[in-house]
């Protein structure tokens, strides 16, 4: 696949934020520098070279799935990879680049 942001909202502090939020306005560099954000939003943050085929390090929300999900959880139950958007989020685990 080509370099893709996760379509899911990630946990930032107490908030759920999408990659669109990261890339909006003047704070993009500061937001991309926050822990794990580049791995979740590599296209937005211009970090495809490093994270194009990597798992997101962030906790994220999948619609209609309770609680926060992590790529570690996905690696333990690869049925998650069938859910739209998960392969773009957990690229290594789901074989997005294979």
C-alpha positions as CSV (number, residue, x, y, z in Angstrom):
1,X,0.0,0.0,0.0
2,X,1.0,3.6,-0.2
3,X,1.9,5.7,2.8
4,X,-1.3,6.2,4.8
5,X,-2.5,7.8,7.9
6,X,-4.6,5.8,10.3
7,X,-8.3,6.7,9.7
8,X,-9.0,6.2,13.4
9,X,-8.9,8.8,16.2
10,X,-6.0,8.3,18.6
11,X,-5.7,8.9,22.3
12,X,-3.9,12.2,23.0
13,X,-4.2,13.1,26.7
14,X,-7.9,12.8,27.5
15,X,-9.0,13.4,23.9
16,X,-9.6,11.4,20.8
17,X,-8.0,13.1,17.9
18,X,-7.8,12.2,14.2
19,X,-4.8,12.8,11.9
20,X,-6.8,15.6,10.3
21,X,-6.5,17.5,13.6
22,X,-2.8,16.9,13.7
23,X,-2.3,18.5,10.3
24,X,-4.6,21.5,10.8
25,X,-3.2,24.9,11.5
26,X,0.1,26.1,12.8
27,X,0.7,23.5,15.5
28,X,1.4,20.6,13.1
29,X,5.0,20.2,14.0
30,X,4.4,20.3,17.7
31,X,1.5,17.8,17.4
32,X,3.6,15.5,15.2
33,X,6.4,15.6,17.8
34,X,4.1,14.2,20.5
35,X,4.7,10.6,21.5
36,X,3.6,8.1,18.9
37,X,1.8,10.6,16.6
38,X,4.2,10.2,13.7
39,X,3.6,6.4,13.7
40,X,-0.2,7.0,13.6
41,X,-0.1,9.8,11.0
42,X,3.0,9.2,8.9
43,X,1.6,10.9,5.7
44,X,0.4,14.0,7.6
45,X,3.7,14.3,9.5
46,X,5.9,13.6,6.5
47,X,7.5,10.5,8.2
48,X,6.7,7.9,5.6
49,X,10.3,6.9,5.3
50,X,10.3,5.6,8.9
51,X,6.6,4.6,9.5
52,X,5.2,3.7,6.1
53,X,5.0,0.0,7.1
54,X,5.0,0.3,10.9
55,X,2.3,-0.2,13.5
56,X,0.8,2.8,15.2
57,X,2.2,3.2,18.7
58,X,-1.0,5.0,19.8
59,X,-4.2,3.7,21.4
60,X,-7.0,4.2,19.0
61,X,-10.8,4.0,18.7
62,X,-12.5,1.7,16.2
63,X,-16.2,2.6,15.6
64,X,-18.5,0.1,17.3
65,X,-15.6,-1.5,19.2
66,X,-15.6,-0.9,22.9
67,X,-12.7,0.8,24.6
68,X,-9.3,1.7,23.2
69,X,-7.5,-0.7,20.8
70,X,-3.8,-1.1,20.3
71,X,-1.8,-2.8,17.6
72,X,-0.5,-5.2,20.3
73,X,-4.2,-6.3,20.8
74,X,-4.6,-6.6,17.0
75,X,-1.5,-8.9,16.9
76,X,-3.1,-11.2,19.4
77,X,-6.4,-11.4,17.3
78,X,-5.8,-10.9,13.7
79,X,-9.5,-10.8,12.9
80,X,-9.2,-7.1,13.8
81,X,-7.2,-6.8,10.5
82,X,-10.5,-7.5,8.6
83,X,-12.1,-4.3,10.0
84,X,-11.8,-1.4,7.6
85,X,-8.9,0.9,8.5
86,X,-7.1,-1.5,10.9
87,X,-4.6,-2.5,8.2
88,X,-3.7,1.1,7.7
89,X,-3.2,1.5,11.4
90,X,-1.4,-1.7,12.3
91,X,0.6,-1.9,9.0
92,X,3.2,-4.3,10.2
93,X,0.9,-6.6,12.1
94,X,-1.7,-6.7,9.3
95,X,0.8,-7.0,6.4
96,X,-0.3,-3.7,4.8
97,X,2.9,-3.4,2.8
98,X,3.3,-7.1,1.9
